[in-house]
Amino acid sequence: MFLTFFLFQKSFINRAISNVRRAFAAFDKNGDGIISQDEFRSGCRRLDLALSEIQITACFDVLRSNNNSGINYNDFTTALQNR
């Protein structure tokens, strides 16, 4: 029973990680590992989020750490954990 639960949990976690990676890649169009402000804006538009340019910029600034030039994978996953 424990082994079945463990395997199910591991499978669930692997799928969740895969989904997060795909979501990150959907924003990171050039594949450099950093979501630029333009990529973030485009991703928000593709998702049809009703955000103004000011709101998109504010979200981008909150998500990126240490005033980096963009949102890296760690920033992205941290934002998901803290939502």
Secondary structure, DSSP 8 states (H G I E B T S, - for coil): -HHHHHHHHHHHHHHHHHHHHHHHHHH-TT-SSEE-HHHHHHHHHHTT----HHHHHHHHHHHSSTT-SSEEHHHHHHHHHT-
